[in-house]
Amino acid sequence: MSQNKKYIALGLMSGTSLDGIDAAIIKTDGYSIENFGPFESEPYDARFKARLYAELGKTQFSEALQKELTYLHAEFVRSLFLKHSCSGSEIDIIGFHGQTIYHNPNESFTLQIGDGALLTKLLGIPVVNNFRGADIAAGGQGAPLTPIYHKALTSKLSSPTVIVNIGGVANLSFISDGCLLALDSGPGNAPLDDLMVKKLGVPFDEYGAVARRGRINRKVLQSLLNHTYFSMQPPKSLDRNEFDLSAIEDLSIEDAAATLVAFTTETIAQSAKYFPQRSQRWLITGGGRHNSFMMDELSKRLGFKVMPVEDVGWNGDALEAQAFAFLAVRSLLNLPLSFPSTTGVSMELTGGDLYGL
């Protein structure tokens, strides 16, 4: 493979919030991004989302569910091509993240369902998947993997910069000259989303309206912050369902929501202690940036205003899918995806399984 070639890559991402599928096209040489192409997102229907949710935490998976998930991705890619007048022949490689069902690096185990060989067969395009497996097998955390993409994105920004992805789990990348650090800070949107589904039958707390009406229960918050994860040194990563949230069950919906937002934002803010320099540029991506109450609370805890990534011209909805397009090209070129300072692996490591070439 030529390291001077520019590749047209399509990234497919389904995050721990279980919202649906994101697809993004970029042009890249695996080091920098030449341009951004189309982006589309499609939510899972309620029944399929419920079936995925029922699989969380399992170390075995349903072959039928994996096949259905893969077919859904293929159909979505075809619809993206049709909408944007693209041809599959224009795409050099697909980065297929799949759906994380279970992640426990302490057990040296991570599981993302999605059949790369089947997706290649359905679309006739080479596919890279199983991005986390090599890192986990080598003793790394297997996550987060997006920091090397964040580094490429920030190449023209002054440093240091912190990028926070508030998805189902929250993860941070600290980028400065010659330094790339990363960790999962703690919960992201998942606990709050699950609360909204359980109590109100809605998928999320729009703009944080419910949480804004509540009061933080300091005793419950402290009990959550006492989890052993927060005394561990990074690099470190989390499963979506790591935390026992039974303590919020007796709270009103408003107070429970406010307490969960405090849990997410406090653990993000506390992560700043691991960085070698102070940065006042914190760029927020992921669904959490749409929650204005969460953004306000995070700004309050940090002591300065955080910004959505749109403020520097990026699309926060597309960022993770773009990242896996970028990682697919790096995998194709045998370039490292993970690093001692991002996943704790002992040496820089490439990863991913390639199908179709």
Secondary structure, DSSP 8 states (H G I E B T S, - for coil): --SS--EEEEEEEE-TT--EEEEEEEEE-SSSEEEEEEEEEEE--HHHHHHHHHHTT-SS--HHHHHHHHHHHHHHHHHHHHHTT--GGG--EEEEEEEEEEEEGGGTEEEEE--HHHHHHHHSS-EEE--SHHHHHTT------THHHHHHHGGGS-S-EEEEEESSEEEEEEEETTEEEEEEEEE-SHHHHHHHHHHHS-SS-GGGHHHHTS---HHHHHHHHTSGGGGS-SS----TT-S--GGGTTS-HHHHHHHHHHHHHHHHHHGGGGSSS--S-EEEESGGGG-HHHHHHHHHHHTS--EEGGGGT--TTTHHHHHHHHHHHHHHTT--SB-TTTT--SS-B---EEE--
